[in-house]
Amino acid sequence: MTAEADEKAQKTDDFCCASCSEKVHVEEEDKTPSCPNGHKEFETRRNGPGNKS
Ligand SMILES: [Zn+2]
């Protein structure tokens, strides 16, 4: 799953920048911030069971 900066987050989560892997924390109903390095695309990561590393 991916997310973009300035889109409203559907849930509180940690996003991982698709370009540089920087982690960004997002609160539900808040707009997704840009990555500290200026990127605007994120992959959402989950730590639930079944997540292969
Ligand atoms: Zn980045």
mmCIF file of the protein (N, C-alpha, C, O) and its ligand, coordinates in Angstrom:
data_MODEL
# 
_entry.id   MODEL 
# 
loop_
_entity.id 
_entity.type 
_entity.pdbx_number_of_molecules 
1 polymer     1 
2 non-polymer 1 
# 
_entity_poly.entity_id                      1 
_entity_poly.type                           'polypeptide(L)' 
_entity_poly.nstd_linkage                   no 
_entity_poly.nstd_monomer                   no 
_entity_poly.pdbx_seq_one_letter_code       MTAEADEKAQKTDDFCCASCSEKVHVEEEDKTPSCPNGHKEFETRRNGPGNKS 
_entity_poly.pdbx_seq_one_letter_code_can   MTAEADEKAQKTDDFCCASCSEKVHVEEEDKTPSCPNGHKEFETRRNGPGNKS 
_entity_poly.pdbx_strand_id                 A 
# 
loop_
_entity_poly_seq.entity_id 
_entity_poly_seq.num 
_entity_poly_seq.mon_id 
_entity_poly_seq.hetero 
1 1  MET n 
1 2  THR n 
1 3  ALA n 
1 4  GLU n 
1 5  ALA n 
1 6  ASP n 
1 7  GLU n 
1 8  LYS n 
1 9  ALA n 
1 10 GLN n 
1 11 LYS n 
1 12 THR n 
1 13 ASP n 
1 14 ASP n 
1 15 PHE n 
1 16 CYS n 
1 17 CYS n 
1 18 ALA n 
1 19 SER n 
1 20 CYS n 
1 21 SER n 
1 22 GLU n 
1 23 LYS n 
1 24 VAL n 
1 25 HIS n 
1 26 VAL n 
1 27 GLU n 
1 28 GLU n 
1 29 GLU n 
1 30 ASP n 
1 31 LYS n 
1 32 THR n 
1 33 PRO n 
1 34 SER n 
1 35 CYS n 
1 36 PRO n 
1 37 ASN n 
1 38 GLY n 
1 39 HIS n 
1 40 LYS n 
1 41 GLU n 
1 42 PHE n 
1 43 GLU n 
1 44 THR n 
1 45 ARG n 
1 46 ARG n 
1 47 ASN n 
1 48 GLY n 
1 49 PRO n 
1 50 GLY n 
1 51 ASN n 
1 52 LYS n 
1 53 SER n 
# 
loop_
_struct_asym.id 
_struct_asym.entity_id 
A 1 
B 2 
# 
loop_
_chem_comp.id 
_chem_comp.type 
_chem_comp.mon_nstd_flag 
ALA 'L-peptide linking' y 
ARG 'L-peptide linking' y 
ASN 'L-peptide linking' y 
ASP 'L-peptide linking' y 
CYS 'L-peptide linking' y 
GLN 'L-peptide linking' y 
GLU 'L-peptide linking' y 
GLY 'peptide linking'   y 
HIS 'L-peptide linking' y 
LYS 'L-peptide linking' y 
MET 'L-peptide linking' y 
PHE 'L-peptide linking' y 
PRO 'L-peptide linking' y 
SER 'L-peptide linking' y 
THR 'L-peptide linking' y 
VAL 'L-peptide linking' y 
ZN  non-polymer         . 
# 
_pdbx_entity_nonpoly.entity_id   2 
_pdbx_entity_nonpoly.name        ? 
_pdbx_entity_nonpoly.comp_id     ZN 
# 
_pdbx_nonpoly_scheme.asym_id         B 
_pdbx_nonpoly_scheme.entity_id       2 
_pdbx_nonpoly_scheme.mon_id          ZN 
_pdbx_nonpoly_scheme.ndb_seq_num     1 
_pdbx_nonpoly_scheme.pdb_seq_num     101 
_pdbx_nonpoly_scheme.auth_seq_num    101 
_pdbx_nonpoly_scheme.pdb_mon_id      ZN 
_pdbx_nonpoly_scheme.auth_mon_id     ZN 
_pdbx_nonpoly_scheme.pdb_strand_id   A 
_pdbx_nonpoly_scheme.pdb_ins_code    . 
# 
loop_
_atom_site.group_PDB 
_atom_site.id 
_atom_site.type_symbol 
_atom_site.label_atom_id 
_atom_site.label_alt_id 
_atom_site.label_comp_id 
_atom_site.label_asym_id 
_atom_site.label_entity_id 
_atom_site.label_seq_id 
_atom_site.pdbx_PDB_ins_code 
_atom_site.Cartn_x 
_atom_site.Cartn_y 
_atom_site.Cartn_z 
_atom_site.occupancy 
_atom_site.B_iso_or_equiv 
_atom_site.pdbx_formal_charge 
_atom_site.auth_seq_id 
_atom_site.auth_comp_id 
_atom_site.auth_asym_id 
_atom_site.auth_atom_id 
_atom_site.pdbx_PDB_model_num 
ATOM   1   N  N  . MET A 1 1  ? 0.828  -1.193  0.000  1.00 0.00 ? 1   MET A N  1 
ATOM   2   C  CA . MET A 1 1  ? 0.000  0.000   0.000  1.00 0.00 ? 1   MET A CA 1 
ATOM   3   C  C  . MET A 1 1  ? 0.868  1.250   0.000  1.00 0.00 ? 1   MET A C  1 
ATOM   4   O  O  . MET A 1 1  ? 1.945  1.258   0.596  1.00 0.00 ? 1   MET A O  1 
ATOM   5   N  N  . THR A 1 2  ? 0.417  2.285   -0.651 1.00 0.00 ? 2   THR A N  1 
ATOM   6   C  CA . THR A 1 2  ? 1.178  3.528   -0.681 1.00 0.00 ? 2   THR A CA 1 
ATOM   7   C  C  . THR A 1 2  ? 0.307  4.684   -0.218 1.00 0.00 ? 2   THR A C  1 
ATOM   8   O  O  . THR A 1 2  ? -0.921 4.594   -0.225 1.00 0.00 ? 2   THR A O  1 
ATOM   9   N  N  . ALA A 1 3  ? 0.958  5.773   0.184  1.00 0.00 ? 3   ALA A N  1 
ATOM   10  C  CA . ALA A 1 3  ? 0.258  6.984   0.584  1.00 0.00 ? 3   ALA A CA 1 
ATOM   11  C  C  . ALA A 1 3  ? 1.045  8.175   0.043  1.00 0.00 ? 3   ALA A C  1 
ATOM   12  O  O  . ALA A 1 3  ? 2.242  8.079   -0.225 1.00 0.00 ? 3   ALA A O  1 
ATOM   13  N  N  . GLU A 1 4  ? 0.356  9.282   -0.109 1.00 0.00 ? 4   GLU A N  1 
ATOM   14  C  CA . GLU A 1 4  ? 1.028  10.485  -0.599 1.00 0.00 ? 4   GLU A CA 1 
ATOM   15  C  C  . GLU A 1 4  ? 0.913  11.619  0.395  1.00 0.00 ? 4   GLU A C  1 
ATOM   16  O  O  . GLU A 1 4  ? -0.084 11.718  1.111  1.00 0.00 ? 4   GLU A O  1 
ATOM   17  N  N  . ALA A 1 5  ? 1.916  12.475  0.451  1.00 0.00 ? 5   ALA A N  1 
ATOM   18  C  CA . ALA A 1 5  ? 1.873  13.653  1.300  1.00 0.00 ? 5   ALA A CA 1 
ATOM   19  C  C  . ALA A 1 5  ? 0.665  14.506  0.930  1.00 0.00 ? 5   ALA A C  1 
ATOM   20  O  O  . ALA A 1 5  ? 0.264  14.572  -0.233 1.00 0.00 ? 5   ALA A O  1 
ATOM   21  N  N  . ASP A 1 6  ? 0.095  15.156  1.937  1.00 0.00 ? 6   ASP A N  1 
ATOM   22  C  CA . ASP A 1 6  ? -1.079 16.031  1.810  1.00 0.00 ? 6   ASP A CA 1 
ATOM   23  C  C  . ASP A 1 6  ? -2.396 15.272  1.691  1.00 0.00 ? 6   ASP A C  1 
ATOM   24  O  O  . ASP A 1 6  ? -3.459 15.890  1.644  1.00 0.00 ? 6   ASP A O  1 
ATOM   25  N  N  . GLU A 1 7  ? -2.342 13.938  1.642  1.00 0.00 ? 7   GLU A N  1 
ATOM   26  C  CA . GLU A 1 7  ? -3.583 13.174  1.714  1.00 0.00 ? 7   GLU A CA 1 
ATOM   27  C  C  . GLU A 1 7  ? -3.929 12.914  3.172  1.00 0.00 ? 7   GLU A C  1 
ATOM   28  O  O  . GLU A 1 7  ? -3.040 12.794  4.016  1.00 0.00 ? 7   GLU A O  1 
ATOM   29  N  N  . LYS A 1 8  ? -5.207 12.827  3.461  1.00 0.00 ? 8   LYS A N  1 
ATOM   30  C  CA . LYS A 1 8  ? -5.623 12.552  4.827  1.00 0.00 ? 8   LYS A CA 1 
ATOM   31  C  C  . LYS A 1 8  ? -5.353 11.081  5.153  1.00 0.00 ? 8   LYS A C  1 
ATOM   32  O  O  . LYS A 1 8  ? -5.695 10.184  4.382  1.00 0.00 ? 8   LYS A O  1 
ATOM   33  N  N  . ALA A 1 9  ? -4.737 10.860  6.303  1.00 0.00 ? 9   ALA A N  1 
ATOM   34  C  CA . ALA A 1 9  ? -4.442 9.490   6.708  1.00 0.00 ? 9   ALA A CA 1 
ATOM   35  C  C  . ALA A 1 9  ? -5.718 8.781   7.141  1.00 0.00 ? 9   ALA A C  1 
ATOM   36  O  O  . ALA A 1 9  ? -6.551 9.362   7.836  1.00 0.00 ? 9   ALA A O  1 
ATOM   37  N  N  . GLN A 1 10 ? -5.869 7.542   6.734  1.00 0.00 ? 10  GLN A N  1 
ATOM   38  C  CA . GLN A 1 10 ? -7.063 6.770   7.085  1.00 0.00 ? 10  GLN A CA 1 
ATOM   39  C  C  . GLN A 1 10 ? -6.938 6.126   8.450  1.00 0.00 ? 10  GLN A C  1 
ATOM   40  O  O  . GLN A 1 10 ? -7.931 5.698   9.038  1.00 0.00 ? 10  GLN A O  1 
ATOM   41  N  N  . LYS A 1 11 ? -5.709 6.057   8.956  1.00 0.00 ? 11  LYS A N  1 
ATOM   42  C  CA . LYS A 1 11 ? -5.486 5.517   10.293 1.00 0.00 ? 11  LYS A CA 1 
ATOM   43  C  C  . LYS A 1 11 ? -4.140 5.988   10.799 1.00 0.00 ? 11  LYS A C  1 
ATOM   44  O  O  . LYS A 1 11 ? -3.261 6.375   10.029 1.00 0.00 ? 11  LYS A O  1 
ATOM   45  N  N  . THR A 1 12 ? -4.000 5.946   12.124 1.00 0.00 ? 12  THR A N  1 
ATOM   46  C  CA . THR A 1 12 ? -2.705 6.281   12.711 1.00 0.00 ? 12  THR A CA 1 
ATOM   47  C  C  . THR A 1 12 ? -1.713 5.180   12.358 1.00 0.00 ? 12  THR A C  1 
ATOM   48  O  O  . THR A 1 12 ? -1.977 3.996   12.568 1.00 0.00 ? 12  THR A O  1 
ATOM   49  N  N  . ASP A 1 13 ? -0.586 5.584   11.828 1.00 0.00 ? 13  ASP A N  1 
ATOM   50  C  CA . ASP A 1 13 ? 0.347  4.585   11.324 1.00 0.00 ? 13  ASP A CA 1 
ATOM   51  C  C  . ASP A 1 13 ? 1.728  5.209   11.150 1.00 0.00 ? 13  ASP A C  1 
ATOM   52  O  O  . ASP A 1 13 ? 1.890  6.428   11.211 1.00 0.00 ? 13  ASP A O  1 
ATOM   53  N  N  . ASP A 1 14 ? 2.697  4.365   10.936 1.00 0.00 ? 14  ASP A N  1 
ATOM   54  C  CA . ASP A 1 14 ? 4.016  4.837   10.548 1.00 0.00 ? 14  ASP A CA 1 
ATOM   55  C  C  . ASP A 1 14 ? 4.204  4.561   9.069  1.00 0.00 ? 14  ASP A C  1 
ATOM   56  O  O  . ASP A 1 14 ? 4.077  3.423   8.615  1.00 0.00 ? 14  ASP A O  1 
ATOM   57  N  N  . PHE A 1 15 ? 4.506  5.603   8.328  1.00 0.00 ? 15  PHE A N  1 
ATOM   58  C  CA . PHE A 1 15 ? 4.749  5.447   6.908  1.00 0.00 ? 15  PHE A CA 1 
ATOM   59  C  C  . PHE A 1 15 ? 6.243  5.423   6.663  1.00 0.00 ? 15  PHE A C  1 
ATOM   60  O  O  . PHE A 1 15 ? 7.026  6.000   7.418  1.00 0.00 ? 15  PHE A O  1 
ATOM   61  N  N  . CYS A 1 16 ? 6.616  4.759   5.613  1.00 0.00 ? 16  CYS A N  1 
ATOM   62  C  CA . CYS A 1 16 ? 8.027  4.645   5.258  1.00 0.00 ? 16  CYS A CA 1 
ATOM   63  C  C  . CYS A 1 16 ? 8.211  5.270   3.873  1.00 0.00 ? 16  CYS A C  1 
ATOM   64  O  O  . CYS A 1 16 ? 7.564  4.853   2.912  1.00 0.00 ? 16  CYS A O  1 
ATOM   65  N  N  . CYS A 1 17 ? 9.090  6.268   3.770  1.00 0.00 ? 17  CYS A N  1 
ATOM   66  C  CA . CYS A 1 17 ? 9.286  6.959   2.506  1.00 0.00 ? 17  CYS A CA 1 
ATOM   67  C  C  . CYS A 1 17 ? 9.669  5.976   1.401  1.00 0.00 ? 17  CYS A C  1 
ATOM   68  O  O  . CYS A 1 17 ? 10.551 5.136   1.578  1.00 0.00 ? 17  CYS A O  1 
ATOM   69  N  N  . ALA A 1 18 ? 8.999  6.094   0.273  1.00 0.00 ? 18  ALA A N  1 
ATOM   70  C  CA . ALA A 1 18 ? 9.258  5.177   -0.835 1.00 0.00 ? 18  ALA A CA 1 
ATOM   71  C  C  . ALA A 1 18 ? 10.612 5.451   -1.473 1.00 0.00 ? 18  ALA A C  1 
ATOM   72  O  O  . ALA A 1 18 ? 11.172 4.584   -2.144 1.00 0.00 ? 18  ALA A O  1 
ATOM   73  N  N  . SER A 1 19 ? 11.140 6.656   -1.265 1.00 0.00 ? 19  SER A N  1 
ATOM   74  C  CA . SER A 1 19 ? 12.399 7.033   -1.911 1.00 0.00 ? 19  SER A CA 1 
ATOM   75  C  C  . SER A 1 19 ? 13.616 6.799   -1.025 1.00 0.00 ? 19  SER A C  1 
ATOM   76  O  O  . SER A 1 19 ? 14.645 6.320   -1.501 1.00 0.00 ? 19  SER A O  1 
ATOM   77  N  N  . CYS A 1 20 ? 13.506 7.137   0.277  1.00 0.00 ? 20  CYS A N  1 
ATOM   78  C  CA . CYS A 1 20 ? 14.693 7.069   1.132  1.00 0.00 ? 20  CYS A CA 1 
ATOM   79  C  C  . CYS A 1 20 ? 14.459 6.273   2.411  1.00 0.00 ? 20  CYS A C  1 
ATOM   80  O  O  . CYS A 1 20 ? 15.351 6.179   3.254  1.00 0.00 ? 20  CYS A O  1 
ATOM   81  N  N  . SER A 1 21 ? 13.259 5.696   2.564  1.00 0.00 ? 21  SER A N  1 
ATOM   82  C  CA . SER A 1 21 ? 12.947 4.822   3.707  1.00 0.00 ? 21  SER A CA 1 
ATOM   83  C  C  . SER A 1 21 ? 12.878 5.545   5.043  1.00 0.00 ? 21  SER A C  1 
ATOM   84  O  O  . SER A 1 21 ? 12.857 4.903   6.093  1.00 0.00 ? 21  SER A O  1 
ATOM   85  N  N  . GLU A 1 22 ? 12.842 6.878   5.016  1.00 0.00 ? 22  GLU A N  1 
ATOM   86  C  CA . GLU A 1 22 ? 12.647 7.634   6.252  1.00 0.00 ? 22  GLU A CA 1 
ATOM   87  C  C  . GLU A 1 22 ? 11.266 7.307   6.805  1.00 0.00 ? 22  GLU A C  1 
ATOM   88  O  O  . GLU A 1 22 ? 10.303 7.203   6.045  1.00 0.00 ? 22  GLU A O  1 
ATOM   89  N  N  . LYS A 1 23 ? 11.161 7.145   8.132  1.00 0.00 ? 23  LYS A N  1 
ATOM   90  C  CA . LYS A 1 23 ? 9.863  6.849   8.723  1.00 0.00 ? 23  LYS A CA 1 
ATOM   91  C  C  . LYS A 1 23 ? 9.174  8.136   9.164  1.00 0.00 ? 23  LYS A C  1 
ATOM   92  O  O  . LYS A 1 23 ? 9.800  9.035   9.726  1.00 0.00 ? 23  LYS A O  1 
ATOM   93  N  N  . VAL A 1 24 ? 7.876  8.202   8.900  1.00 0.00 ? 24  VAL A N  1 
ATOM   94  C  CA . VAL A 1 24 ? 7.078  9.372   9.269  1.00 0.00 ? 24  VAL A CA 1 
ATOM   95  C  C  . VAL A 1 24 ? 5.831  8.873   9.975  1.00 0.00 ? 24  VAL A C  1 
ATOM   96  O  O  . VAL A 1 24 ? 5.116  8.012   9.461  1.00 0.00 ? 24  VAL A O  1 
ATOM   97  N  N  . HIS A 1 25 ? 5.573  9.424   11.163 1.00 0.00 ? 25  HIS A N  1 
ATOM   98  C  CA . HIS A 1 25 ? 4.388  9.021   11.909 1.00 0.00 ? 25  HIS A CA 1 
ATOM   99  C  C  . HIS A 1 25 ? 3.209  9.904   11.525 1.00 0.00 ? 25  HIS A C  1 
ATOM   100 O  O  . HIS A 1 25 ? 3.336  11.126  11.454 1.00 0.00 ? 25  HIS A O  1 
ATOM   101 N  N  . VAL A 1 26 ? 2.068  9.282   11.280 1.00 0.00 ? 26  VAL A N  1 
ATOM   102 C  CA . VAL A 1 26 ? 0.872  10.002  10.864 1.00 0.00 ? 26  VAL A CA 1 
ATOM   103 C  C  . VAL A 1 26 ? -0.285 9.650   11.782 1.00 0.00 ? 26  VAL A C  1 
ATOM   104 O  O  . VAL A 1 26 ? -0.501 8.485   12.115 1.00 0.00 ? 26  VAL A O  1 
ATOM   105 N  N  . GLU A 1 27 ? -1.021 10.669  12.184 1.00 0.00 ? 27  GLU A N  1 
ATOM   106 C  CA . GLU A 1 27 ? -2.207 10.457  13.006 1.00 0.00 ? 27  GLU A CA 1 
ATOM   107 C  C  . GLU A 1 27 ? -3.439 10.393  12.106 1.00 0.00 ? 27  GLU A C  1 
ATOM   108 O  O  . GLU A 1 27 ? -3.541 11.108  11.110 1.00 0.00 ? 27  GLU A O  1 
ATOM   109 N  N  . GLU A 1 28 ? -4.376 9.512   12.485 1.00 0.00 ? 28  GLU A N  1 
ATOM   110 C  CA . GLU A 1 28 ? -5.616 9.387   11.745 1.00 0.00 ? 28  GLU A CA 1 
ATOM   111 C  C  . GLU A 1 28 ? -6.293 10.755  11.582 1.00 0.00 ? 28  GLU A C  1 
ATOM   112 O  O  . GLU A 1 28 ? -6.347 11.544  12.525 1.00 0.00 ? 28  GLU A O  1 
ATOM   113 N  N  . GLU A 1 29 ? -6.794 11.016  10.408 1.00 0.00 ? 29  GLU A N  1 
ATOM   114 C  CA . GLU A 1 29 ? -7.502 12.254  10.062 1.00 0.00 ? 29  GLU A CA 1 
ATOM   115 C  C  . GLU A 1 29 ? -6.567 13.447  9.869  1.00 0.00 ? 29  GLU A C  1 
ATOM   116 O  O  . GLU A 1 29 ? -7.017 14.523  9.475  1.00 0.00 ? 29  GLU A O  1 
ATOM   117 N  N  . ASP A 1 30 ? -5.264 13.270  10.142 1.00 0.00 ? 30  ASP A N  1 
ATOM   118 C  CA . ASP A 1 30 ? -4.311 14.332  9.859  1.00 0.00 ? 30  ASP A CA 1 
ATOM   119 C  C  . ASP A 1 30 ? -3.772 14.170  8.442  1.00 0.00 ? 30  ASP A C  1 
ATOM   120 O  O  . ASP A 1 30 ? -3.787 13.074  7.881  1.00 0.00 ? 30  ASP A O  1 
ATOM   121 N  N  . LYS A 1 31 ? -3.304 15.256  7.882  1.00 0.00 ? 31  LYS A N  1 
ATOM   122 C  CA . LYS A 1 31 ? -2.686 15.155  6.567  1.00 0.00 ? 31  LYS A CA 1 
ATOM   123 C  C  . LYS A 1 31 ? -1.312 14.519  6.690  1.00 0.00 ? 31  LYS A C  1 
ATOM   124 O  O  . LYS A 1 31 ? -0.565 14.792  7.629  1.00 0.00 ? 31  LYS A O  1 
ATOM   125 N  N  . THR A 1 32 ? -0.997 13.679  5.739  1.00 0.00 ? 32  THR A N  1 
ATOM   126 C  CA . THR A 1 32 ? 0.318  13.047  5.721  1.00 0.00 ? 32  THR A CA 1 
ATOM   127 C  C  . THR A 1 32 ? 1.376  14.104  5.424  1.00 0.00 ? 32  THR A C  1 
ATOM   128 O  O  . THR A 1 32 ? 1.277  14.808  4.420  1.00 0.00 ? 32  THR A O  1 
ATOM   129 N  N  . PRO A 1 33 ? 2.396  14.226  6.289  1.00 0.00 ? 33  PRO A N  1 
ATOM   130 C  CA . PRO A 1 33 ? 3.456  15.207  6.044  1.00 0.00 ? 33  PRO A CA 1 
ATOM   131 C  C  . PRO A 1 33 ? 4.403  14.718  4.956  1.00 0.00 ? 33  PRO A C  1 
ATOM   132 O  O  . PRO A 1 33 ? 4.415  13.539  4.600  1.00 0.00 ? 33  PRO A O  1 
ATOM   133 N  N  . SER A 1 34 ? 5.192  15.648  4.438  1.00 0.00 ? 34  SER A N  1 
ATOM   134 C  CA . SER A 1 34 ? 6.246  15.242  3.523  1.00 0.00 ? 34  SER A CA 1 
ATOM   135 C  C  . SER A 1 34 ? 7.368  14.584  4.309  1.00 0.00 ? 34  SER A C  1 
ATOM   136 O  O  . SER A 1 34 ? 7.535  14.843  5.501  1.00 0.00 ? 34  SER A O  1 
ATOM   137 N  N  . CYS A 1 35 ? 8.119  13.751  3.654  1.00 0.00 ? 35  CYS A N  1 
ATOM   138 C  CA . CYS A 1 35 ? 9.331  13.183  4.228  1.00 0.00 ? 35  CYS A CA 1 
ATOM   139 C  C  . CYS A 1 35 ? 10.308 14.321  4.569  1.00 0.00 ? 35  CYS A C  1 
ATOM   140 O  O  . CYS A 1 35 ? 10.350 15.325  3.859  1.00 0.00 ? 35  CYS A O  1 
ATOM   141 N  N  . PRO A 1 36 ? 11.095 14.172  5.651  1.00 0.00 ? 36  PRO A N  1 
ATOM   142 C  CA . PRO A 1 36 ? 12.081 15.209  6.019  1.00 0.00 ? 36  PRO A CA 1 
ATOM   143 C  C  . PRO A 1 36 ? 13.045 15.516  4.880  1.00 0.00 ? 36  PRO A C  1 
ATOM   144 O  O  . PRO A 1 36 ? 13.652 16.587  4.853  1.00 0.00 ? 36  PRO A O  1 
ATOM   145 N  N  . ASN A 1 37 ? 13.186 14.612  3.967  1.00 0.00 ? 37  ASN A N  1 
ATOM   146 C  CA . ASN A 1 37 ? 14.098 14.823  2.837  1.00 0.00 ? 37  ASN A CA 1 
ATOM   147 C  C  . ASN A 1 37 ? 13.368 15.318  1.588  1.00 0.00 ? 37  ASN A C  1 
ATOM   148 O  O  . ASN A 1 37 ? 13.957 15.390  0.510  1.00 0.00 ? 37  ASN A O  1 
ATOM   149 N  N  . GLY A 1 38 ? 12.089 15.657  1.733  1.00 0.00 ? 38  GLY A N  1 
ATOM   150 C  CA . GLY A 1 38 ? 11.370 16.315  0.656  1.00 0.00 ? 38  GLY A CA 1 
ATOM   151 C  C  . GLY A 1 38 ? 10.568 15.415  -0.262 1.00 0.00 ? 38  GLY A C  1 
ATOM   152 O  O  . GLY A 1 38 ? 9.978  15.885  -1.235 1.00 0.00 ? 38  GLY A O  1 
ATOM   153 N  N  . HIS A 1 39 ? 10.540 14.129  0.038  1.00 0.00 ? 39  HIS A N  1 
ATOM   154 C  CA . HIS A 1 39 ? 9.777  13.218  -0.813 1.00 0.00 ? 39  HIS A CA 1 
ATOM   155 C  C  . HIS A 1 39 ? 8.310  13.204  -0.396 1.00 0.00 ? 39  HIS A C  1 
ATOM   156 O  O  . HIS A 1 39 ? 7.976  13.576  0.729  1.00 0.00 ? 39  HIS A O  1 
ATOM   157 N  N  . LYS A 1 40 ? 7.457  12.783  -1.284 1.00 0.00 ? 40  LYS A N  1 
ATOM   158 C  CA . LYS A 1 40 ? 6.022  12.841  -1.009 1.00 0.00 ? 40  LYS A CA 1 
ATOM   159 C  C  . LYS A 1 40 ? 5.299  11.517  -1.212 1.00 0.00 ? 40  LYS A C  1 
ATOM   160 O  O  . LYS A 1 40 ? 4.071  11.469  -1.146 1.00 0.00 ? 40  LYS A O  1 
ATOM   161 N  N  . GLU A 1 41 ? 6.031  10.461  -1.453 1.00 0.00 ? 41  GLU A N  1 
ATOM   162 C  CA . GLU A 1 41 ? 5.376  9.161   -1.574 1.00 0.00 ? 41  GLU A CA 1 
ATOM   163 C  C  . GLU A 1 41 ? 5.850  8.234   -0.469 1.00 0.00 ? 41  GLU A C  1 
ATOM   164 O  O  . GLU A 1 41 ? 7.040  8.167   -0.160 1.00 0.00 ? 41  GLU A O  1 
ATOM   165 N  N  . PHE A 1 42 ? 4.911  7.528   0.114  1.00 0.00 ? 42  PHE A N  1 
ATOM   166 C  CA . PHE A 1 42 ? 5.221  6.633   1.218  1.00 0.00 ? 42  PHE A CA 1 
ATOM   167 C  C  . PHE A 1 42 ? 4.642  5.254   0.984  1.00 0.00 ? 42  PHE A C  1 
ATOM   168 O  O  . PHE A 1 42 ? 3.621  5.085   0.317  1.00 0.00 ? 42  PHE A O  1 
ATOM   169 N  N  . GLU A 1 43 ? 5.330  4.267   1.558  1.00 0.00 ? 43  GLU A N  1 
ATOM   170 C  CA . GLU A 1 43 ? 4.766  2.936   1.659  1.00 0.00 ? 43  GLU A CA 1 
ATOM   171 C  C  . GLU A 1 43 ? 4.322  2.751   3.093  1.00 0.00 ? 43  GLU A C  1 
ATOM   172 O  O  . GLU A 1 43 ? 5.034  3.135   4.020  1.00 0.00 ? 43  GLU A O  1 
ATOM   173 N  N  . THR A 1 44 ? 3.163  2.171   3.284  1.00 0.00 ? 44  THR A N  1 
ATOM   174 C  CA . THR A 1 44 ? 2.705  1.918   4.645  1.00 0.00 ? 44  THR A CA 1 
ATOM   175 C  C  . THR A 1 44 ? 3.255  0.574   5.101  1.00 0.00 ? 44  THR A C  1 
ATOM   176 O  O  . THR A 1 44 ? 3.264  -0.404  4.352  1.00 0.00 ? 44  THR A O  1 
ATOM   177 N  N  . ARG A 1 45 ? 3.705  0.552   6.330  1.00 0.00 ? 45  ARG A N  1 
ATOM   178 C  CA . ARG A 1 45 ? 4.277  -0.670  6.894  1.00 0.00 ? 45  ARG A CA 1 
ATOM   179 C  C  . ARG A 1 45 ? 3.440  -1.100  8.079  1.00 0.00 ? 45  ARG A C  1 
ATOM   180 O  O  . ARG A 1 45 ? 2.973  -0.272  8.860  1.00 0.00 ? 45  ARG A O  1 
ATOM   181 N  N  . ARG A 1 46 ? 3.258  -2.387  8.205  1.00 0.00 ? 46  ARG A N  1 
ATOM   182 C  CA . ARG A 1 46 ? 2.533  -2.894  9.352  1.00 0.00 ? 46  ARG A CA 1 
ATOM   183 C  C  . ARG A 1 46 ? 3.387  -3.910  10.077 1.00 0.00 ? 46  ARG A C  1 
ATOM   184 O  O  . ARG A 1 46 ? 4.166  -4.645  9.469  1.00 0.00 ? 46  ARG A O  1 
ATOM   185 N  N  . ASN A 1 47 ? 3.226  -3.936  11.384 1.00 0.00 ? 47  ASN A N  1 
ATOM   186 C  CA . ASN A 1 47 ? 4.018  -4.854  12.191 1.00 0.00 ? 47  ASN A CA 1 
ATOM   187 C  C  . ASN A 1 47 ? 3.182  -6.021  12.704 1.00 0.00 ? 47  ASN A C  1 
ATOM   188 O  O  . ASN A 1 47 ? 3.555  -6.686  13.670 1.00 0.00 ? 47  ASN A O  1 
ATOM   189 N  N  . GLY A 1 48 ? 2.070  -6.259  12.059 1.00 0.00 ? 48  GLY A N  1 
ATOM   190 C  CA . GLY A 1 48 ? 1.184  -7.323  12.524 1.00 0.00 ? 48  GLY A CA 1 
ATOM   191 C  C  . GLY A 1 48 ? 1.728  -8.702  12.221 1.00 0.00 ? 48  GLY A C  1 
ATOM   192 O  O  . GLY A 1 48 ? 2.748  -8.841  11.546 1.00 0.00 ? 48  GLY A O  1 
ATOM   193 N  N  . PRO A 1 49 ? 1.050  -9.720  12.718 1.00 0.00 ? 49  PRO A N  1 
ATOM   194 C  CA . PRO A 1 49 ? 1.488  -11.095 12.465 1.00 0.00 ? 49  PRO A CA 1 
ATOM   195 C  C  . PRO A 1 49 ? 1.421  -11.417 10.976 1.00 0.00 ? 49  PRO A C  1 
ATOM   196 O  O  . PRO A 1 49 ? 0.531  -10.941 10.270 1.00 0.00 ? 49  PRO A O  1 
ATOM   197 N  N  . GLY A 1 50 ? 2.334  -12.200 10.521 1.00 0.00 ? 50  GLY A N  1 
ATOM   198 C  CA . GLY A 1 50 ? 2.366  -12.558 9.110  1.00 0.00 ? 50  GLY A CA 1 
ATOM   199 C  C  . GLY A 1 50 ? 3.208  -11.618 8.279  1.00 0.00 ? 50  GLY A C  1 
ATOM   200 O  O  . GLY A 1 50 ? 3.390  -11.830 7.080  1.00 0.00 ? 50  GLY A O  1 
ATOM   201 N  N  . ASN A 1 51 ? 3.732  -10.559 8.926  1.00 0.00 ? 51  ASN A N  1 
ATOM   202 C  CA . ASN A 1 51 ? 4.584  -9.630  8.204  1.00 0.00 ? 51  ASN A CA 1 
ATOM   203 C  C  . ASN A 1 51 ? 5.972  -10.239 8.038  1.00 0.00 ? 51  ASN A C  1 
ATOM   204 O  O  . ASN A 1 51 ? 6.690  -10.440 9.017  1.00 0.00 ? 51  ASN A O  1 
ATOM   205 N  N  . LYS A 1 52 ? 6.335  -10.524 6.820  1.00 0.00 ? 52  LYS A N  1 
ATOM   206 C  CA . LYS A 1 52 ? 7.642  -11.147 6.576  1.00 0.00 ? 52  LYS A CA 1 
ATOM   207 C  C  . LYS A 1 52 ? 8.713  -10.076 6.457  1.00 0.00 ? 52  LYS A C  1 
ATOM   208 O  O  . LYS A 1 52 ? 8.516  -9.064  5.786  1.00 0.00 ? 52  LYS A O  1 
ATOM   209 N  N  . SER A 1 53 ? 9.839  -10.300 7.106  1.00 0.00 ? 53  SER A N  1 
ATOM   210 C  CA . SER A 1 53 ? 10.904 -9.324  7.041  1.00 0.00 ? 53  SER A CA 1 
ATOM   211 C  C  . SER A 1 53 ? 12.073 -9.852  6.226  1.00 0.00 ? 53  SER A C  1 
ATOM   212 O  O  . SER A 1 53 ? 13.075 -9.156  6.061  1.00 0.00 ? 53  SER A O  1 
HETATM 213 ZN ZN . ZN  B 2 .  ? 12.267 10.462  1.626  1.00 0.00 2 101 ZN  A ZN 1 
# 
